[in-house]
Amino acid sequence: MEKNRKFKVPHVFSLLMLVILFCSILTYIVPAGVYDRVDFTDPNTGSTRTIIDPDSFHYVDKTPVGLMTFLSSLAGGMAKASDIIFFVFIVGGSIGLLQDSGAIEGGLLRLAKKLQGKELIVIPVVMILITTLSVIMGACEEMIPLIPIMVALALQVGFDSITGTAMIIGSTACGFSCSILNPFNVGVAQGIAELPPFSGAWYRIVMLAVMLGITIFMICRYAMKVKKNPTLSPMYEFDRTREELNVDEKDVKFGTREKICLIIFLLTIVLLVWGVIAKGWYFYEIGALFLGMAILVAFVSRMGLDGFGKSLANGMTNICSGALVIGFATGILYVLTEGNILDTILHAAASVLQHLPSALTAVGMYIFQCLMNYLIPSGSGQAAVTMPILAPLSDLVGVTRQTAVVCFQLGDGISNAITPTSGVLMASLALAKIPWEKWAKWFLPIMLVQYGLGIVFVVVAQLIHLGPF
């Protein structure tokens, strides 16, 4: 029997370990060098941050990474990123508990049901709500259970399974790409870049409005074509055989308790915005806020002490891989720093890029982030890998750090809707019963438009010197 051998992308942990090994070998090849770091106080805001003195680079004696340092890089990376890792665990567990309460699922289903008969309105309303959850709390894995509901709803109103799936996947991709308050990508990236938490929100709101508006338009246009001629759907034959054509809202509970849980969540978001802007809240305070939300939701839902613990633990378990990716990724920085070659790489990159217009340099950073997301689909993990390099590099080449973060989040979010290395995407498509190749072929035109918009956003951000720095 002839076996079909297909290349399988290794697990992200394995990929990162290979990168750490590669970087360890580089410490024997690349000359060691360092920049001097200095504290800079912004005269406008009074805030102090550490920056590189661009004229201070000098070579030092080689300090190649040995076997023990290589093997201890994970522990070093975990320790270095411990505050971010445990922050992700707490927020992820709290959001998982909110999901277990049934409040989000029940509320969305009731709303979608009430919009029946107004088929075209269903798509923008659902997508705006899903995007809002993604923008505010980084909801991604939490939306997977909604896939079968949205597929069934789309079929009920005359669309196809791709439309139902696109309402969820397209929304979360837009939400991550143009996120404003997402603690898992923007929060982590800005923390590494030493930017004020969730600064530059006004520009991201503009990005979100444009990106989401165009995405909704393209999905609506496709849905109406399928409604007029169902045979245009790549899933036409299979959709005709589906059994899940009727989803009764009575099957999903949405009573007084679930409504109170939604109110608690909304109040949490209001407190988050107030705390970040007025009180300068950061990882510890935001984590405490979400944990408080989880306690109240568990009390209202009558989960009990055992139920609260189990639900919180399940939420943390679901986010565990993504949280630990941060530590693995920071292990790369640990090796580069121990080998004293990080600054050498920065110096070489700056030497190449500093002769280009800053806008073109920003586009180069954006393309780099887009490619990295196919290897590291975790937003927090990608931030931990790339931002320690791009933040100081942006100082050297005249790109604002805020623009570097915009490059990161656009590169991190857009391809989430198509990359086969994303467990969330593959799980969503499995629930929707849509083959990846059919989905990828269908979504590719939308993604190319989004990539083009991303270039425009990056160039404009640099031209206006999006800040505060």
N, C-alpha and C positions, 0 to 999 in steps of 0.2 A: 504494500500500500504506500502510495506517495503522500508524504506529509507536507502540508502547506506551512511554510515557515514565514512568519510575519514578524517584523521588528516591533518589539514592545518597549515603550518608553519606561525606563526604570522608575521606581518610586522616588518621590521628591527627596526623601532622606538619603537615598543612595546617590542621587545626582549631586546633592550638596556635599556629601562625603567625598565624592570624586573631585569636586571643585576644591575642597579643602586640601586634598592630596596634591592636586595640580599646583595650588598656590604654595604648598610646602616645598615642592620641587623647585618652583620659581625662586625661592629664597636662596638657592644654591647658584642660580644663574644671573638674576637681576642684581645690579649693584645696590647696596643699601644706602639710603639717603633720608634726610629729614628736613622738614620746614620748622621754623620757630613758630609757636603758637602765642598769640597775644590776646589779652582781654580788650574788647572794644566796647565803649559806651556810646550808645546812640544819642546824639545831642537833642534829637526831637522827642524821643520817647523815654530816655533815661535808662533803658534796658541795657544790660551788659551781656555780651556773647563772646565766645571764643572764635577767633578767625586766624587764618594763616597769613603770615607775613610773606608776600609773594617774592620778595627779593632775598629771602633768607635761606633758600635751599642750599644744602651742602651734603657731600657724600661722607659716609662714616664706615667704620669697619663692618664687614659682613657678620651677620648673626643668623646663620642658616638654622632652619627649624629641624630638630631631630625627631626621632621616633616618639619619644615620650611627650614632647610638645604637641606633635600631631595628634596623638591619642588623647591628650588632655584638652584639645581645642574645643570639644563639645562642652565639657564642664566649664571652661573659661568663657565660652560664648553664652552659656546658660546664665552664669553668674553676672556677666556684663549686661545682659538684657533682662535680668530677673524682674525688674519693676514693670516692664512692658509685658512680659510673659504672664505674670500673675494678674495683671490688669485685664488681659484678654480672657483669662480663665474666669474671673469674677463676672465680667460683663457677659461673656458667652453663656455662663451658667444661669445668670439672671434672665437673659433673653429666652433661653431654652425653657425656663420655668413659665415665663409669660406665654410662650407658645403652647405649653402643656395645658394651660388654663382654658384653651379653646376660644379665647376672646378674639384673637386676630382672625382665625379661620372662620369663626361664626359670623363676625361682623362683615367680612368681605363677601361671604356667600349670600347673606341677607341683602346686601346692597346690590350685588349682581343680579339676584332674582327679581328685585324690584324694578330693575332696568330692562327686563324682558319686554319685547315689543318695540324697544328702541335700540335695536341691535348695534348700530354704529356708535351709540353713546357708551355702550358697555366697555369697549376697548380703551378709550382715553380715561374713563373714570377709574377702571381697575388699574391701568398702568400708572396713573398719577398716584394712586394710593400705595401701590407696591414700591414705586420709586421713592416716595416719601419715607417709607419704612427703611429702605436701603440707604437713603441719604442721611437719615437721622441716627439709626442704630446699627447700620451695617448689616441689615437682614439679608441673608443669602441662603445658607443652608436651611434657615427657618421657613423659607418659601417653598421648599421641595414638596411638602405634603399638599400644597395648593394646586400642584400640577394636574392631578386627575380631576379635581373639581373644575378648573378652568377649561380643561379639554372637554369635559362633558357639557359645560355651559356653552362653549363655542359650537359644539355639534348641535345643541338644542336650538340655537338661534340661526342655524343655517351656514355657519362657517366650517372650518375643518380643524383637525387636531393641531396642526402647525400654528394656526392663529391662537388657539388657547395656550399653547406652550410659549409662543412668542410674547404673549402678554406678561408672563412671569420672567422669562429669561431676558427679554429685551429691556424690561424695566429695571431689573437688578444690575444689568450691565451699565445702563445709563446712570443709575444711582451711584455705583462705585466710581464711574469715570468722572462724574461731576459732583462728587459728594461734598457736603458742607460741614456736617457734624459727625461723620462716620469715625468712631474711635479706632477702628481696625486698620484703616489705610491713611487717611488724612491726619488723624490724631497721632499715629506712630511716626509718620514721615515728618510732620512738623516738629515733633518732639526731638527727633534725631537732628534735624536742621536747626534746632534752637530757635524756632519761630514761635511767636505767641500762639497759644492753642486756638485752632480754627479761625485764624486770621485770614484776610482776603476773601471773606464769605461773599461779598457783593459780586465779585467777579465770577465766582463759582455759580452763583444764582443765575447769572446771564448765560454761562456755559450750559447749565442744566436746562434752562428754558429752550434754548436753541436745539440742543442735542435731543432732548426728549420730544420736543414738538415735531422735528423731522422724522424721528423714529416712529412716533405714533401715526404720522401721516402715511408713511410707507407701509406700515402694517394694516392700517385701515383700507388703503387702496387695494392691497392684496386680498383682504377679507371680502370686500365687496365684489371683486372679480370672481372669487370662488363661490360666493352666494349666487351670482348670476349664472355661473357655469362651473359646477362642482368638479367636472373632469379636469379642470386646470390644476387641481391640487395634486402634489406628488404623493399624497396619502389617500387619494380618492378610493382606490379599491379596498384598502384595508379599513378605512373609516366606515365603509358600508357594513362591515362585519362586526363592528364594536358592540359590546353589550352595555357599556357604561353611558348610555344615551340619556339616562334620567337620573339626576341627583336631587333628592328631596331635601329641602332645607330642614325638614323635621329630623333628619338623620344627624344633623349637627346642632348641638345645643347652643342657644344664645339667649340666656335669660338675664335676670337682674344681676347675678354675680358676674357674668361675663362682661356686661355693660360697665359695671363698676371697675372691673379690671382694666378696661380700655381707658376709662377716665383717669385711673391711677397712672397708666402709661403716658397719657397726654400731659398730665401734670408733671411727671418726671422729666419730660422733654422741655417743658417750660422752665423748670428749675435748672436743667442742664444749661440752657441758653443763658439764663440769668447768672448762674454761677461762673460760667466761663468768661462772660463779658464783664460782669461787675466785681467778681471776687477772685478772678484769676485761677479758677479751679484747674487741677491737672489730674494725672493718673489716679492718685489716691482718693481725691475728693469725688471724681466721676465714678470710680469703682464703688465707693461707699454709697453714692446716690442710687446706682443700679441695684446694689444689694438690698438697700432699703425698699426699693420698688418690689423686689422679689419677695421680701418678707410680707409686705402688705398684700400682694397678689395671692400668696399662699394662704394667708389668713382669710381673705375674702372667699377664696375658692374652697376653703375648708379641707386643705390637703393634709393637715395635721403635721406633727413634727417629723414623722417617718416619711410622709409623702413629700414634705418640703425638702428633706435631705436627699431623697432619691431623685426628685426632679432636678434639683440643683446639680447633683452629681452627673445625671444624664446630660444636662446641658454642657457641663464642663467636659464630659467625655466626648461629646460631639465636636467640640472645638479644640480638643486636645492636640490633634495632629497639626492644625494650623498654628496653635500657640507654640508648640515645640519647634516648628519650622523656624521660628524667630531665633531660637537658641542655636539651631544648626547653622542658620545663615550668619549669625553673629560670630560663629566659629571661624568663618572665612576672614572676617575682620581681625579676629584674634591672631590668626596665623600671619596675616599680612603685617600686623603691627609688631608682633614678636620678631619677625624677620626683617623689620625696618625697610620694607619695600613698598608700602602703601604710598608714601610720599614720593618715591621714585616714579611710581606709575602716574600719580597726579602730575608730577613735573613734566613727564613725557607727554601726557594728554594735553596739558596746558600749552606746551610748546607748539603742538600741532594746531590747537583750536584758537589760540589767542590772536592769530592773524586773520581769522574769519570774522565777519560781522557777528555781533552777539546773537542776533535773531537766528542766523544759520547754526550757530553753536547750540542754541536751545532746541532747534529741530533735531540736531544730532542726538542730543540727550533723550528727546522724545522717542526717536526711532530705537535707540538702545533699550529704553524701558519697554517698548512694544515687543521687542524680541525676547527680552528677559521673561516676560509674562508667560511665554509658552513653556519655559523651563520651570518657573516658580510661580504657579497660579495663585499662591497665597499672597494676599495684599500685604499683610504684616511681614511675612517672610521676605517678600521682594523689597519692601522698604528697608528692612534690616540689612539686606545685602547691598543695595545700591545707594541709599542715601548717605551713608558714611563717606562714600567716594564722591558722589555728585554734589553734595552740599559744599564741601571745601573747594571742589573744582569750579563750581559756579562763581565763587569769590575770585578765583584766579583769572577767569576768562570774561568777567563782566556781565554774567547772567545773575539776576536776582535769585536768592534762595527760594522765594515764593514761586518763581517761575519753574525752578527745578522740581518743586513739589507738584506743580501742575503737570509737568512732563511725566512725573511718576504716576500720578493718579489716572491720567488719560491712558498711559501705556498699560497700567495695571488693569483697568476696567473694561476697555473696549473688547479685547479678544476673549474675555471671560465667557462670552456667548458662543464661542466656537472652538476653543482650545480643547483637544482630546485629553490633555493631562489634568483637566479640572474634574475632580470627583463629583462636585456639585452638578456640573453640566451633564456628565454621563449618567448620574443617578436620576436627574430630571428627565432626560430623554428615555431612560429605561421605564420610568413610570408612565411617560406619555406614549410609550411603544413606538417611538420614531427612530429609525436607524440614523446613526450619526452622519453618514455620508449624504443622506437626503436633507437632513437639517443644515449641514454645513453648506451645501450647494445653494439652498434656499436663502440662508442668512448672509452669505458672502456679499451680495450687493449692498445690503444695509451696513455691514461692517466697513466696507470700503468708503462709503459716504461718511461714516463716523470717523474713520481714520483721517479723511480729508479735513473734516471739521476740527479734529484735534490739532492738526498742523496750524490752522488759522488761529485757534485759541492760544497756542504756544507763542506764535509770532507776535500776536497782539499783546499778550502778557509781558513779553520782553520789551516791546516798543514803548509801552506805557510805564515800564519799570515797576511792575506789580510788586508791592511790598508788604510789610514795612521795610524789608531789605531782602 
